[in-house]
């Protein structure tokens, strides 16, 4: 245990005071990447197709996952029902909408 009168951090490594050069280099690299990302804008019709395709996939994939998972749960439950299928499709629509919102919000930053 700790003896009175002795420093608690004795034997521990000291934390460096100033920021090291490696940290500065890492910070500059991250800043360059962030600036490139801010300047990126899709160019022409190909860029718009890529942007639209990405947004479409972000919206459709959660819906399809919800439909397949709901169908699987309904098939394994007693009696035939579409309760899980419909519920998970609606959840997929909400999640997909949120994905697209975050995608376009991130493009504006």
WOWOZI-V500747 format. One record per backbone hydrogen bond with DSSP energy under -0.5 kcal/mol. NH is the residue of the N-H (numbers start at 1). CO is the residue of the C=O. Records with the same first field share a line. If there is no record, write none. Layout:
NH = CO / CO
//
This chain:
6 = 3
10 = 7
12 = 9
24 = 20
25 = 21
26 = 22
27 = 23
28 = 24
29 = 25
30 = 26
31 = 27
32 = 28
33 = 29
34 = 30
35 = 31
36 = 32
37 = 33
38 = 34
39 = 35
40 = 36
47 = 43
48 = 44
49 = 45
50 = 46
51 = 47
52 = 48
53 = 49
54 = 50
55 = 51
56 = 52
57 = 53
58 = 54
59 = 55
60 = 56
61 = 57
63 = 59
64 = 60
65 = 61
66 = 62
67 = 63
68 = 64
69 = 65
70 = 66
71 = 67
72 = 68
73 = 69
74 = 70
75 = 71
76 = 72
77 = 73 / 74
81 = 79
86 = 82
87 = 83
88 = 84
89 = 85
90 = 86
91 = 87
92 = 88
93 = 89
94 = 90
95 = 91
96 = 92
97 = 93
98 = 94
99 = 95
100 = 96
101 = 97
102 = 98
103 = 99
104 = 100
105 = 101
106 = 102
107 = 103
108 = 104
109 = 105 / 106
//
